[in-house]
Amino acid sequence: MTDRTPAPEAPDKAMAPAREPPGIPAGKVSYLITMAARAPSVHNTQPWRFKATPDAIELYADPRRKLRTDPSGREMLISCGAALFGLRLAVRSLGYLPAVDLLPDPARLGLLARVRLGSAAALTAAERRMTEAVPHRHSHRGPFTGEPLPAGLIAGLQHDALAEGAVLALVEPATSYQALAEIVSAASQRLDLDPVARAEIRRWSRGRDSPARDGVPADAFAARPGRQRGQLRQRDFDLGREIGSLAAEGPPAAATAVLVTRADDRASWLRAGQALHRLLLHAAERWVFASLYTQPLEAAAIRSLVRTRLALPGAPQLLLQFGVARTAQATARRPPADLIEP
């Protein structure tokens, strides 16, 4: 799914006239945006907007949906990077390579990417499987089944991350997990008491009968988050309201990993989001899902501590715990009409 540059013509051959890239089919705009909007986002805020032009789909950040606990917009841009991968995959499903301009205009910070249709190319088997996984891929906050992960899956997910300019670093249970768990627990306890963080959770968590198509629904979090062995401390979305309906206890995750980027800037955050969505779709093909932990890494000092204690090769952007789960209840999304800039 990367851009491909054609080999140059030999000097003794006449150069063929350059072909204009195809425009965006008007009848496919809604499909492309729907696919992009199935991406994961922090608190399911869906902090993105799209603008369709005759020859491209532009992706914008929506700062109205940025968390107050995310002043730099790091988590917002990671979420938007995930939407960018979804848009790229949607273009591939139409039979074209995506031509992506990342951060194309320094004067327009809200414009994150411009995606055009590139050369025609058949969808690969792997891309087809990822496309089919889009409807049921979801963030997992409940217990896993306890089954082992499919053989070779973690190596495949690490390849996905590398293909997107990131690294998926596995946290070894015997050497690094306890250090990470202690950092996560301390950071999460502090943030659970932060009035700004609590207000954001209340803003973006939904009651059982809520018709909202954003935020975290009650059936996606527990009334009392579990604290079983082998499970990192999860964010408390219920806050004592007794509205969460997800089971809290059960077998722990089968693997823990950190998604790492070389730098810690806007382009890196967008790459992290693309890597995240790619590997989550790959995992969902095999009924493997991930619990995502963003809260402990909101502070740059904690990210630096995690990097040092785990000897990571770059900046940690997300913590993930993987496990098998036989669930397919995806979180609601806003309709394309709500996401398109005039």
Secondary structure per residue as TSV (DSSP state, phi and psi in degrees):
chain	resnum	aa	ss	phi	psi
A	1	M	-	360.0	15.9
A	2	T	-	-92.4	158.5
A	3	D	-	-63.6	143.8
A	4	R	-	-118.8	131.7
A	5	T	-	-100.3	120.4
A	6	P	-	-65.2	148.2
A	7	A	-	-65.7	144.3
A	8	P	-	-67.6	151.3
A	9	E	-	-68.1	149.3
A	10	A	-	-65.1	148.4
A	11	P	T	-58.9	-27.8
A	12	D	T	-90.9	7.3
A	13	K	S	-108.1	144.6
A	14	A	-	-69.1	136.4
A	15	M	-	-76.3	131.0
A	16	A	-	-75.1	146.8
A	17	P	-	-61.1	139.6
A	18	A	-	-65.4	138.7
A	19	R	-	-89.4	136.4
A	20	E	-	-72.1	136.0
A	21	P	-	-64.0	146.4
A	22	P	-	-66.6	151.6
A	23	G	-	-80.3	176.1
A	24	I	-	-80.3	118.5
A	25	P	-	-60.1	127.8
A	26	A	G	-56.9	-36.1
A	27	G	G	-74.7	-6.1
A	28	K	G	-108.1	-2.0
A	29	V	H	-60.9	-47.0
A	30	S	H	-62.1	-40.9
A	31	Y	H	-62.3	-45.9
A	32	L	H	-61.1	-43.1
A	33	I	H	-73.1	-36.6
A	34	T	H	-60.3	-44.3
A	35	M	H	-63.1	-44.6
A	36	A	H	-62.7	-38.2
A	37	A	T	-76.2	-3.9
A	38	R	T	-82.0	5.3
A	39	A	S	-69.4	155.4
A	40	P	-	-72.5	149.2
A	41	S	-	-149.5	151.8
A	42	V	G	-59.7	129.0
A	43	H	G	57.5	17.3
A	44	N	G	51.5	42.2
A	45	T	-	-74.7	-23.0
A	46	Q	-	51.6	59.4
A	47	P	-	-85.5	54.4
A	48	W	E	-136.4	155.6
A	49	R	E	-136.5	156.8
A	50	F	E	-131.2	149.2
A	51	K	E	-131.0	125.0
A	52	A	E	-96.5	125.8
A	53	T	E	-113.5	170.5
A	54	P	T	-57.6	-28.6
A	55	D	T	-120.3	5.9
A	56	A	E	-159.9	161.5
A	57	I	E	-111.8	124.7
A	58	E	E	-101.1	138.1
A	59	L	E	-106.9	128.1
A	60	Y	E	-121.8	147.9
A	61	A	E	-75.4	147.1
A	62	D	-	-112.5	92.5
A	63	P	G	-63.9	-16.0
A	64	R	G	-65.2	-19.1
A	65	R	G	-108.2	11.3
A	66	K	-	-77.1	137.6
A	67	L	-	-70.1	145.6
A	68	R	T	-69.2	-18.9
A	69	T	T	-83.8	5.4
A	70	D	-	-125.6	61.4
A	71	P	T	-62.0	-31.6
A	72	S	T	-81.0	-11.5
A	73	G	-	78.8	14.8
A	74	R	H	-60.9	-50.9
A	75	E	H	-67.1	-35.3
A	76	M	H	-61.1	-43.5
A	77	L	H	-73.2	-32.7
A	78	I	H	-61.1	-44.1
A	79	S	H	-60.5	-44.0
A	80	C	H	-67.0	-33.9
A	81	G	H	-61.5	-38.4
A	82	A	H	-62.4	-40.9
A	83	A	H	-64.3	-34.8
A	84	L	H	-63.4	-42.2
A	85	F	H	-63.3	-40.6
A	86	G	H	-60.3	-37.8
A	87	L	H	-67.6	-41.6
A	88	R	H	-60.5	-43.8
A	89	L	H	-65.0	-37.7
A	90	A	H	-63.1	-40.8
A	91	V	H	-61.6	-42.3
A	92	R	H	-60.8	-37.2
A	93	S	H	-67.6	-17.5
A	94	L	T	-86.0	-4.8
A	95	G	T	94.4	24.1
A	96	Y	E	-130.7	154.9
A	97	L	E	-81.6	137.2
A	98	P	E	-78.1	134.2
A	99	A	E	-104.0	110.1
A	100	V	E	-111.8	127.8
A	101	D	E	-105.8	110.7
A	102	L	E	-89.2	132.5
A	103	L	S	46.1	61.2
A	104	P	-	-74.7	-17.4
A	105	D	-	-136.5	102.5
A	106	P	T	-58.6	-22.1
A	107	A	T	-81.6	-10.4
A	108	R	-	-124.9	86.6
A	109	L	T	-65.8	-25.4
A	110	G	T	-73.0	-23.0
A	111	L	E	-81.1	111.3
A	112	L	E	-95.7	-32.1
A	113	A	E	-162.6	153.1
A	114	R	E	-125.8	125.1
A	115	V	E	-119.7	123.0
A	116	R	E	-115.2	166.6
A	117	L	E	-82.5	126.5
A	118	G	E	-97.1	-141.9
A	119	S	E	-68.0	151.2
A	120	A	E	-69.3	137.2
A	121	A	-	-159.8	133.1
A	122	A	-	-65.6	145.5
A	123	L	-	-64.4	132.8
A	124	T	-	-79.4	166.4
A	125	A	H	-62.8	-40.1
A	126	A	H	-65.2	-42.2
A	127	E	H	-66.3	-35.3
A	128	R	H	-64.3	-41.6
A	129	R	H	-65.1	-39.5
A	130	M	H	-64.3	-41.0
A	131	T	H	-60.6	-41.2
A	132	E	H	-69.0	-23.2
A	133	A	H	-83.5	-13.8
A	134	V	G	-55.1	-45.9
A	135	P	G	-64.0	-29.3
A	136	H	G	-109.5	0.6
A	137	R	-	-67.5	132.5
A	138	H	-	-155.1	156.9
A	139	S	B	-72.5	139.7
A	140	H	-	-112.2	124.0
A	141	R	-	-116.9	-2.9
A	142	G	S	-98.8	-168.3
A	143	P	-	-74.2	156.3
A	144	F	-	-96.1	175.5
A	145	T	-	-80.0	-19.7
A	146	G	-	90.7	-3.4
A	147	E	-	-71.0	150.2
A	148	P	-	-69.2	154.4
A	149	L	-	-69.5	149.0
A	150	P	-	-56.1	142.6
A	151	A	T	-58.4	133.0
A	152	G	T	82.4	-3.8
A	153	L	H	-66.2	-46.5
A	154	I	H	-59.4	-42.5
A	155	A	H	-60.7	-38.7
A	156	G	H	-65.8	-38.6
A	157	L	H	-67.8	-35.9
A	158	Q	H	-65.7	-36.2
A	159	H	H	-65.2	-39.8
A	160	D	H	-58.3	-45.6
A	161	A	H	-62.6	-44.8
A	162	L	H	-60.9	-39.2
A	163	A	H	-62.7	-22.0
A	164	E	T	-105.1	13.5
A	165	G	T	80.4	25.0
A	166	A	E	-131.7	179.0
A	167	V	E	-131.8	133.6
A	168	L	E	-103.0	102.8
A	169	A	E	-93.6	120.6
A	170	L	E	-75.6	134.8
A	171	V	-	-94.1	115.0
A	172	E	-	-73.4	127.8
A	173	P	T	-59.4	-35.8
A	174	A	T	-80.7	-19.2
A	175	T	T	-122.2	-39.4
A	176	S	T	-115.3	-19.9
A	177	Y	H	-63.1	-44.2
A	178	Q	H	-63.0	-39.5
A	179	A	H	-62.2	-43.3
A	180	L	H	-64.9	-44.1
A	181	A	H	-60.3	-39.0
A	182	E	H	-66.3	-41.3
A	183	I	H	-64.2	-45.5
A	184	V	H	-62.3	-44.5
A	185	S	H	-62.1	-46.5
A	186	A	H	-64.5	-44.7
A	187	A	H	-66.0	-40.7
A	188	S	H	-68.4	-39.9
A	189	Q	H	-60.8	-41.4
A	190	R	H	-65.1	-44.4
A	191	L	H	-72.1	-28.8
A	192	D	H	-63.2	-23.5
A	193	L	T	-95.1	-6.1
A	194	D	-	-74.1	120.5
A	195	P	H	-62.3	-31.8
A	196	V	H	-68.2	-44.3
A	197	A	H	-64.6	-40.3
A	198	R	H	-65.0	-38.7
A	199	A	H	-64.9	-37.4
A	200	E	H	-66.8	-38.8
A	201	I	H	-62.9	-43.4
A	202	R	H	-63.9	-36.5
A	203	R	H	-65.5	-35.5
A	204	W	H	-110.5	7.3
A	205	S	B	-102.7	145.8
A	206	R	-	-117.9	145.0
A	207	G	-	-72.9	172.9
A	208	R	T	-65.3	-28.3
A	209	D	T	-108.2	16.1
A	210	S	-	-70.0	134.5
A	211	P	-	-87.1	2.7
A	212	A	-	-60.3	145.9
A	213	R	S	-110.5	24.4
A	214	D	S	-143.0	178.3
A	215	G	S	77.5	178.0
A	216	V	B	-99.5	116.1
A	217	P	-	-73.8	158.9
A	218	A	G	-60.9	-28.9
A	219	D	G	-81.9	7.2
A	220	A	G	-113.0	7.4
A	221	F	S	-147.1	161.1
A	222	A	-	-95.6	153.7
A	223	A	S	-67.6	-34.2
A	224	R	S	-132.8	100.7
A	225	P	-	-54.9	135.8
A	226	G	-	-73.0	157.9
A	227	R	-	-132.5	40.3
A	228	Q	-	-72.9	160.4
A	229	R	T	-61.3	139.0
A	230	G	T	85.0	2.6
A	231	Q	-	-118.5	126.2
A	232	L	-	-65.2	154.0
A	233	R	-	-65.5	120.6
A	234	Q	-	-88.4	156.4
A	235	R	-	-66.3	139.0
A	236	D	-	-88.8	100.8
A	237	F	S	-84.9	-16.3
A	238	D	S	-82.7	-38.3
A	239	L	T	54.3	39.5
A	240	G	T	76.1	8.7
A	241	R	S	-84.6	-12.7
A	242	E	-	59.9	40.0
A	243	I	-	-106.8	-19.4
A	244	G	-	-70.0	142.1
A	245	S	-	-122.3	6.4
A	246	L	S	-82.8	142.7
A	247	A	-	-64.2	140.2
A	248	A	-	-102.6	-28.6
A	249	E	-	-103.5	149.1
A	250	G	S	159.4	-174.8
A	251	P	-	-59.9	144.9
A	252	P	-	-77.9	179.0
A	253	A	-	-66.5	158.0
A	254	A	S	-90.9	-21.4
A	255	A	E	-156.2	147.3
A	256	T	E	-121.9	138.4
A	257	A	E	-146.3	162.7
A	258	V	E	-122.5	130.0
A	259	L	E	-89.2	122.6
A	260	V	E	-122.7	141.7
A	261	T	E	-121.0	155.7
A	262	R	S	-63.4	-43.9
A	263	A	S	-113.8	-178.2
A	264	D	-	-133.3	57.6
A	265	D	S	-126.6	-175.9
A	266	R	H	-59.6	-44.8
A	267	A	H	-63.4	-38.6
A	268	S	H	-65.3	-39.5
A	269	W	H	-64.5	-38.9
A	270	L	H	-66.3	-37.8
A	271	R	H	-65.6	-39.5
A	272	A	H	-60.9	-42.2
A	273	G	H	-64.5	-40.5
A	274	Q	H	-64.5	-43.3
A	275	A	H	-62.7	-42.0
A	276	L	H	-58.6	-51.4
A	277	H	H	-64.9	-40.4
A	278	R	H	-59.7	-48.6
A	279	L	H	-73.3	-31.2
A	280	L	H	-67.2	-37.8
A	281	L	H	-67.0	-41.2
A	282	H	H	-59.2	-45.4
A	283	A	H	-64.4	-41.8
A	284	A	H	-64.2	-25.6
A	285	E	H	-57.0	-31.6
A	286	R	T	-104.1	16.5
A	287	W	T	60.4	35.0
A	288	V	E	-110.4	130.2
A	289	F	E	-125.6	172.5
A	290	A	E	-132.0	138.8
A	291	S	E	-86.1	128.8
A	292	L	E	-105.5	136.5
A	293	Y	E	-122.3	106.7
A	294	T	-	-106.8	-29.7
A	295	Q	G	-55.7	-45.4
A	296	P	G	-65.5	-19.9
A	297	L	G	-102.2	11.1
A	298	E	S	-65.0	-32.5
A	299	A	S	-92.4	133.6
A	300	A	H	-59.4	-33.9
A	301	A	H	-65.3	-37.8
A	302	I	H	-70.7	-38.6
A	303	R	H	-60.8	-40.8
A	304	S	H	-65.1	-39.8
A	305	L	H	-64.8	-44.5
A	306	V	H	-61.4	-42.8
A	307	R	H	-59.3	-43.3
A	308	T	H	-71.2	-47.9
A	309	R	H	-66.5	-31.3
A	310	L	T	-99.3	1.7
A	311	A	T	51.8	51.1
A	312	L	-	-79.6	154.3
A	313	P	S	-83.8	11.5
A	314	G	S	-179.2	-158.9
A	315	A	E	-85.2	124.0
A	316	P	E	-72.2	131.6
A	317	Q	E	-113.0	-33.5
A	318	L	E	-148.8	146.8
A	319	L	E	-105.9	138.1
A	320	L	E	-133.8	141.9
A	321	Q	E	-124.0	125.0
A	322	F	E	-103.6	146.4
A	323	G	E	-165.9	164.6
A	324	V	E	-81.1	135.8
A	325	A	-	-147.1	134.6
A	326	R	-	-98.4	53.9
A	327	T	-	-123.5	152.4
A	328	A	-	-140.0	24.5
A	329	Q	-	-89.4	94.9
A	330	A	-	-77.4	151.0
A	331	T	-	-75.6	145.5
A	332	A	-	-62.8	153.7
A	333	R	-	-129.1	153.1
A	334	R	-	-70.0	149.7
A	335	P	-	-71.5	155.4
A	336	P	G	-55.1	-34.2
A	337	A	G	-60.3	-27.3
A	338	D	G	-81.2	-9.5
A	339	L	T	-108.8	-6.5
A	340	I	B	-97.4	125.5
A	341	E	-	-70.5	141.0
A	342	P	-	-66.9	360.0
